[in-house]
Amino acid sequence: MSTLTIPISDENLSFLQDWTKENGMTPESFFAAHVDSLRRPKRSPIHPDVIRATGVIQFEGDPREAYLDHMEKKHA
């Protein structure tokens, strides 16, 4: 295992030590976990069913034109 020295302010080091202790880890394991996450392949795209469940609407076309068409039909 290798050692890395990272310059960090005393204030940030204190915060990091407190945060990692509260979350059941060490500063070393925190950095190791983040480096490991960078090595993982990109996650697969979100499944279309999940996107639909979130209420996010994917619209293809000109939204302004669709709105104007809708308003014209609504008030015709």
C-alpha positions, 0 to 999 in steps of 0.5 A: 500500500502506498502513502499519499500526502495531501496538503489540507487546511487545519479547518478542513482536516478537522471537518473531515475527521469529524464527518468521517467519524460520524459516518463510521469511516476514516479519512483514509477510507473516505478518499479510497472509496472516492478513488474506487468510485472513479474507477467504476465504469459509468453507470447504465442509463436510467431505465425508461420506466424509472424516468416515467415514474419520476414525472419528468416529461421527455418532449420531442419537437417545439414546445412553444408550437405544441403549446400554441396548438393546444391553446388554439384547440382548447379555445376554438 
